[in-house]
Amino acid sequence: MNLEKKDYNYGVDILKIIATAMIIIMHILLQGGVIRGTVPGTANYYLSWILEGICFGGVNLYALGTGFLNAKKKIKISSFLKRWFQVFFYVAFFTLLFRLMMPGVVSLKSWVEVFVPILSNQYWYFTQYFVLFLVMPFLNKLMASLNEREFKKLVCFIILVFSFIPTIRQYDIFYTANGYSALWLMAMYLVGGYFAYYKDNVKISKKSLWMIIFLSNVIGIGSKFLFDTATHVALVNDVQNMVLLSYTSITIVINSIAVLLLCINLQVSKFKKSLRLVGSITFGIYLVHVNAFIWNFLLRDLFMFMSSWNPILLVLGILGSFLAIFVVAGLFEYLRIKFFKLIKIDTFSNWLGLKLSNLSNYILKKL
């Protein structure tokens, strides 16, 4: 127990919170309709896109953090089962809730999809994470077999092939789906794993990391505004075609790695229990606010009315909306955790995971 407390990195909890905040703010701005409601060329338009650009690394941070946390661990089936039951709960809960509130939007297909959340792609990240999870044991063995020089070459190769070249080419040439794929999550997992092994050997000052974050944001967001000016077209909704604003773009990747390094090297001395608690509910917060019914029937254009506000009020409104979503969804997740403890879902997951592991070993022996 003491060893676990000593080795626990509270900076990863901060990373999870930052990543979740970025994702929520992005969703407020795009799905929530803030950007769609702004007039191109106005202060609110530029301000909204600046916030959007700053928050683009959220998904990368999740994947990098997953690699950092799991690179040296033995991957257990039970850990995935706990996530699956968490996803199943929210899909079932909101399907039932919207069946009571808006019966017309819940079909027979909706009920079928409750039981196959991965195959029905209820949450794109979890669907792609399923593939990542299956290969994590092999990726971990690969990482453990590499020396620092070899590992560094692999990381450079990943960034060159999956980020730098597609950014220069401005085409998803190696089919990472612009970051919405298991392949991209694997790439970020390996990069995060490198820092699990060698973070102490990375000699970059905090000041330099902050400068990297600042410059990458200036270049990435500036490219959006330059593109608008050069083409006289404001691509309000088309974030996939931004020159340097996508999950895989080199500016976003460098930015995400810098944020990761800042967080995992933090020396946390206060609020440890609070950080650990909030960090543990971040994935649940994501699941609540991007549930298909919430996404399509509640979140869509919910915040468009703020688009015409004074710029200062707009920022305050966006931050206030983020906090509201974070707190409400966090409360949902906290109660879900208590409920699962009451019905012993984690205990069942551990038991089922052991049985499935034994079964898979038995089948492999027979093959």
C-alpha positions as CSV (number, residue, x, y, z in Angstrom):
1,M,0.0,0.0,0.0
2,N,2.8,2.4,0.9
3,L,4.6,1.6,-2.4
4,E,1.4,2.3,-4.3
5,K,1.0,5.7,-2.6
6,K,4.6,6.5,-3.3
7,D,4.5,5.6,-6.9
8,Y,1.1,7.2,-7.6
9,N,1.4,10.1,-10.0
10,Y,-1.2,12.7,-9.1
11,G,-0.2,14.7,-12.2
12,V,-2.0,12.1,-14.3
13,D,-5.3,13.0,-12.5
14,I,-4.6,16.7,-13.4
15,L,-4.0,15.5,-17.0
16,K,-7.4,13.7,-17.0
17,I,-9.1,16.8,-15.7
18,I,-7.5,19.1,-18.2
19,A,-8.3,16.6,-21.1
20,T,-12.0,16.4,-19.9
21,A,-12.2,20.2,-19.7
22,M,-10.8,20.6,-23.2
23,I,-13.3,18.1,-24.6
24,I,-16.3,19.6,-22.9
25,I,-15.4,23.1,-24.0
26,M,-14.9,21.9,-27.6
27,H,-18.3,20.3,-27.5
28,I,-19.9,23.5,-26.1
29,L,-18.4,25.5,-28.9
30,L,-19.2,23.1,-31.8
31,Q,-22.1,20.8,-30.9
32,G,-23.4,23.4,-28.5
33,G,-23.6,25.9,-31.4
34,V,-21.5,28.7,-30.1
35,I,-19.2,28.8,-33.1
36,R,-22.1,28.2,-35.5
37,G,-23.9,31.2,-34.1
38,T,-21.0,33.6,-34.4
39,V,-20.6,35.9,-37.4
40,P,-17.3,35.2,-39.3
41,G,-14.8,38.1,-38.8
42,T,-16.3,39.3,-35.5
43,A,-14.5,39.3,-32.1
44,N,-16.7,36.4,-30.9
45,Y,-15.8,34.3,-34.0
46,Y,-12.1,34.7,-33.4
47,L,-12.4,34.2,-29.7
48,S,-14.5,31.1,-30.1
49,W,-12.0,29.6,-32.5
50,I,-9.1,30.5,-30.2
51,L,-10.8,28.6,-27.4
52,E,-11.5,25.7,-29.8
53,G,-7.9,25.6,-30.9
54,I,-6.5,25.6,-27.4
55,C,-8.7,22.6,-26.5
56,F,-8.0,20.4,-29.5
57,G,-5.5,18.2,-27.7
58,G,-8.0,16.7,-25.3
59,V,-8.4,13.3,-27.0
60,N,-4.6,13.0,-27.5
61,L,-4.1,13.7,-23.8
62,Y,-6.5,10.8,-22.9
63,A,-4.6,8.4,-25.1
64,L,-1.1,9.7,-24.0
65,G,-2.2,9.3,-20.4
66,T,-3.5,5.8,-21.0
67,G,0.0,4.8,-22.4
68,F,1.8,6.5,-19.5
69,L,-0.4,4.7,-16.9
70,N,-0.5,1.2,-18.5
71,A,2.9,0.8,-20.3
72,K,4.4,-1.1,-17.3
73,K,1.2,-2.8,-16.1
74,K,-0.1,-6.3,-16.6
75,I,-3.3,-5.7,-18.6
76,K,-6.3,-7.5,-17.1
77,I,-9.6,-8.4,-18.8
78,S,-11.4,-7.3,-15.6
79,S,-10.3,-3.6,-16.2
80,F,-11.9,-3.6,-19.6
81,L,-15.1,-5.3,-18.2
82,K,-15.4,-2.6,-15.6
83,R,-15.3,0.0,-18.4
84,W,-17.8,-2.0,-20.5
85,F,-20.3,-2.2,-17.6
86,Q,-19.9,1.6,-17.0
87,V,-20.7,2.3,-20.7
88,F,-23.6,-0.2,-20.7
89,F,-25.0,1.5,-17.6
90,Y,-25.1,4.9,-19.2
91,V,-26.4,3.8,-22.5
92,A,-29.2,1.8,-20.8
93,F,-29.9,4.6,-18.3
94,F,-30.3,7.4,-20.9
95,T,-32.2,5.2,-23.3
96,L,-34.7,4.5,-20.5
97,L,-34.8,8.2,-19.5
98,F,-35.5,9.4,-23.0
99,R,-38.0,6.7,-23.5
100,L,-39.9,8.2,-20.6
101,M,-39.3,11.9,-21.6
102,M,-39.3,11.7,-25.4
103,P,-40.8,8.3,-26.4
104,G,-40.7,9.1,-30.1
105,V,-36.9,9.2,-30.2
106,V,-36.3,5.7,-28.8
107,S,-36.8,2.9,-31.2
108,L,-36.4,-0.9,-31.0
109,K,-33.0,-0.4,-32.6
110,S,-32.1,1.8,-29.7
111,W,-32.8,-0.9,-27.2
112,V,-30.9,-3.5,-29.2
113,E,-27.9,-1.1,-29.3
114,V,-27.9,-0.9,-25.5
115,F,-26.5,-4.4,-25.3
116,V,-23.9,-4.0,-28.0
117,P,-22.4,-0.5,-27.2
118,I,-19.2,-1.3,-29.0
119,L,-20.7,-2.8,-32.2
120,S,-23.2,0.0,-32.4
121,N,-20.5,2.6,-31.8
122,Q,-22.3,4.4,-29.0
123,Y,-19.1,6.1,-28.1
124,W,-16.5,6.3,-30.8
125,Y,-13.6,6.6,-28.3
126,F,-14.7,3.5,-26.4
127,T,-15.2,1.5,-29.6
128,Q,-11.7,2.4,-30.7
129,Y,-10.3,1.9,-27.2
130,F,-11.6,-1.7,-27.4
131,V,-9.2,-2.4,-30.2
132,L,-6.4,-0.6,-28.3
133,F,-7.1,-2.7,-25.2
134,L,-6.8,-6.0,-27.2
135,V,-3.3,-5.0,-28.4
136,M,-2.1,-3.3,-25.2
137,P,-0.4,-6.5,-23.8
138,F,1.6,-6.8,-27.1
139,L,2.4,-3.1,-27.2
140,N,3.6,-3.4,-23.6
141,K,5.9,-6.3,-24.4
142,L,7.2,-4.3,-27.4
143,M,8.0,-1.3,-25.2
144,A,9.7,-3.5,-22.5
145,S,12.0,-5.0,-25.1
146,L,13.3,-1.7,-26.4
147,N,16.2,0.3,-25.1
148,E,15.9,4.0,-24.8
149,R,17.5,4.8,-28.1
150,E,15.3,2.3,-30.0
151,F,12.2,3.6,-28.2
152,K,13.1,7.1,-29.1
153,K,13.4,6.1,-32.7
154,L,10.0,4.5,-32.6
155,V,8.4,7.6,-31.1
156,C,10.1,9.8,-33.8
157,F,8.8,7.4,-36.5
158,I,5.3,7.5,-35.1
159,I,5.2,11.3,-35.1
160,L,6.8,11.6,-38.5
161,V,4.5,9.1,-40.3
162,F,1.2,9.6,-38.5
163,S,1.5,13.4,-37.8
164,F,4.1,15.3,-39.6
165,I,3.7,13.8,-43.1
166,P,-0.1,14.0,-43.1
167,T,0.1,17.6,-41.8
168,I,2.4,18.6,-44.6
169,R,0.4,16.6,-47.2
170,Q,-2.9,17.8,-45.7
171,Y,-4.4,14.4,-46.4
172,D,-5.0,11.4,-44.1
173,I,-2.5,9.4,-46.1
174,F,-2.0,6.6,-43.6
175,Y,-5.7,6.3,-42.6
176,T,-5.8,7.4,-39.0
177,A,-9.2,8.9,-39.6
178,N,-7.7,12.2,-38.5
179,G,-7.4,10.8,-35.0
180,Y,-10.7,9.0,-34.7
181,S,-9.3,5.5,-35.0
182,A,-7.7,2.7,-33.0
183,L,-4.5,3.2,-35.0
184,W,-4.1,6.7,-33.7
185,L,-4.9,5.7,-30.1
186,M,-2.2,3.0,-30.4
187,A,0.3,5.6,-31.7
188,M,-0.4,7.9,-28.8
189,Y,-0.4,5.0,-26.4
190,L,3.2,4.2,-27.4
191,V,4.3,7.8,-27.2
192,G,2.8,8.0,-23.7
193,G,4.5,4.7,-22.8
194,Y,7.9,6.2,-23.8
195,F,7.5,8.8,-21.0
196,A,6.4,6.1,-18.5
197,Y,9.9,4.6,-19.0
198,Y,12.1,7.7,-19.7
199,K,10.3,10.9,-18.4
200,D,13.2,11.5,-16.0
201,N,15.6,11.6,-19.0
202,V,13.7,14.3,-20.8
203,K,15.5,17.5,-20.0
204,I,13.1,20.3,-21.0
205,S,12.4,23.1,-18.5
206,K,8.9,24.1,-17.5
207,K,9.4,27.5,-19.1
208,S,10.3,25.8,-22.4
209,L,7.3,23.5,-22.2
210,W,5.0,26.5,-21.7
211,M,6.7,28.3,-24.6
212,I,6.1,25.2,-26.8
213,I,2.4,25.1,-25.8
214,F,2.0,28.9,-26.5
215,L,3.8,28.7,-29.9
216,S,2.0,25.6,-31.1
217,N,-1.3,27.2,-30.2
218,V,-0.4,30.4,-32.0
219,I,0.7,28.5,-35.1
220,G,-2.2,26.1,-35.2
221,I,-5.0,28.7,-34.5
222,G,-3.2,31.3,-36.7
223,S,-3.3,28.8,-39.6
224,K,-7.1,28.7,-39.3
225,F,-7.4,32.5,-39.5
226,L,-4.9,32.7,-42.4
227,F,-6.8,30.1,-44.3
228,D,-10.0,32.1,-43.7
229,T,-8.4,35.2,-45.0
230,A,-6.7,33.5,-48.0
231,T,-9.8,31.7,-49.2
232,H,-12.4,34.3,-48.0
233,V,-14.3,31.3,-46.6
234,A,-15.0,30.7,-42.9
235,L,-15.2,26.9,-42.5
236,V,-17.4,27.3,-39.4
237,N,-18.3,23.6,-39.1
238,D,-15.6,21.9,-41.1
239,V,-12.9,21.2,-38.4
240,Q,-11.6,18.2,-40.3
241,N,-10.1,20.5,-43.0
242,M,-8.3,23.0,-40.8
243,V,-4.7,23.2,-41.9
244,L,-3.2,22.6,-38.4
245,L,-6.2,21.9,-36.3
246,S,-6.9,18.2,-36.1
247,Y,-6.0,15.5,-33.5
248,T,-3.2,14.3,-35.8
249,S,-1.7,17.7,-36.8
250,I,1.9,18.2,-35.7
251,T,1.1,21.3,-33.8
252,I,-1.6,19.6,-31.7
253,V,0.6,16.5,-31.1
254,I,3.6,18.6,-29.9
255,N,1.2,20.7,-27.8
256,S,-0.3,17.5,-26.2
257,I,3.1,16.0,-25.4
258,A,4.2,19.3,-23.8
259,V,1.0,19.3,-21.6
260,L,1.6,15.6,-20.7
261,L,5.2,16.4,-19.6
262,L,4.1,19.4,-17.5
263,C,1.5,17.3,-15.7
264,I,3.4,14.1,-15.0
265,N,6.3,16.1,-13.6
266,L,4.2,18.1,-11.2
267,Q,5.0,17.7,-7.5
268,V,1.6,17.5,-5.8
269,S,1.5,18.0,-2.1
270,K,-2.1,19.2,-1.5
271,F,-5.6,18.1,-2.3
272,K,-4.4,14.6,-3.2
273,K,-7.6,12.8,-2.3
274,S,-9.7,15.3,-4.1
275,L,-7.5,15.1,-7.3
276,R,-7.7,11.3,-7.2
277,L,-11.5,11.4,-6.8
278,V,-12.0,13.9,-9.6
279,G,-9.6,12.1,-11.8
280,S,-11.4,8.8,-11.3
281,I,-14.7,10.2,-12.5
282,T,-13.5,12.0,-15.7
283,F,-14.3,9.2,-18.0
284,G,-17.8,9.0,-16.6
285,I,-18.2,12.7,-17.2
286,Y,-17.3,12.1,-20.8
287,L,-19.8,9.3,-21.1
288,V,-22.6,11.3,-19.7
289,H,-22.3,14.4,-21.8
290,V,-21.7,12.7,-25.1
291,N,-24.4,10.1,-24.7
292,A,-26.2,9.8,-28.1
293,F,-29.5,11.1,-26.7
294,I,-27.8,14.0,-24.8
295,W,-25.7,14.8,-27.8
296,N,-28.5,14.9,-30.4
297,F,-31.5,16.1,-28.4
298,L,-30.1,18.3,-25.6
299,L,-26.5,19.5,-26.3
300,R,-27.1,20.4,-30.0
301,D,-27.2,24.2,-30.3
302,L,-27.9,24.5,-26.6
303,F,-25.4,27.3,-26.1
304,M,-25.9,29.1,-29.4
305,F,-27.7,32.0,-27.6
306,M,-24.4,33.0,-26.1
307,S,-22.8,33.7,-29.5
308,S,-24.0,37.3,-29.6
309,W,-22.9,38.2,-26.0
310,N,-20.2,40.6,-25.1
311,P,-16.8,38.8,-25.6
312,I,-16.1,38.8,-21.8
313,L,-19.5,37.5,-21.0
314,L,-19.1,34.9,-23.8
315,V,-15.9,33.5,-22.2
316,L,-17.6,33.5,-18.7
317,G,-20.6,31.8,-20.2
318,I,-18.5,29.1,-21.8
319,L,-16.6,28.5,-18.6
320,G,-19.7,28.5,-16.6
321,S,-21.4,26.0,-19.0
322,F,-18.3,23.8,-18.7
323,L,-18.4,23.8,-14.9
324,A,-22.1,23.0,-15.0
325,I,-21.6,20.0,-17.3
326,F,-18.6,18.9,-15.3
327,V,-20.4,19.1,-11.9
328,V,-23.7,17.6,-13.0
329,A,-22.1,14.8,-15.1
330,G,-19.6,14.2,-12.3
331,L,-22.4,13.8,-9.8
332,F,-24.0,11.2,-12.1
333,E,-20.7,9.3,-12.2
334,Y,-20.2,9.5,-8.5
335,L,-23.6,8.1,-7.8
336,R,-23.0,5.4,-10.5
337,I,-19.8,4.4,-8.7
338,K,-21.7,4.1,-5.4
339,F,-24.4,2.0,-7.1
340,F,-21.9,-0.3,-8.6
341,K,-20.2,-0.8,-5.3
342,L,-23.6,-1.6,-3.8
343,I,-24.4,-4.3,-6.3
344,K,-20.7,-5.4,-6.5
345,I,-20.1,-4.9,-10.2
346,D,-16.4,-4.6,-9.7
347,T,-16.3,-7.9,-7.8
348,F,-18.3,-9.5,-10.6
349,S,-16.0,-8.0,-13.2
350,N,-12.9,-9.4,-11.4
351,W,-14.5,-12.9,-11.2
352,L,-15.7,-12.8,-14.9
353,G,-12.3,-11.5,-16.0
354,L,-10.6,-14.4,-14.3
355,K,-12.9,-16.9,-15.9
356,L,-12.5,-15.4,-19.4
357,S,-8.7,-15.3,-19.0
358,N,-8.7,-19.0,-18.0
359,L,-11.0,-19.8,-20.9
360,S,-8.8,-17.9,-23.4
361,N,-5.7,-19.7,-22.1
362,Y,-7.5,-23.1,-22.4
363,I,-8.6,-22.3,-26.0
364,L,-5.1,-21.2,-27.0
365,K,-3.6,-24.4,-25.6
366,K,-6.0,-26.4,-27.8
367,L,-5.3,-24.5,-31.0
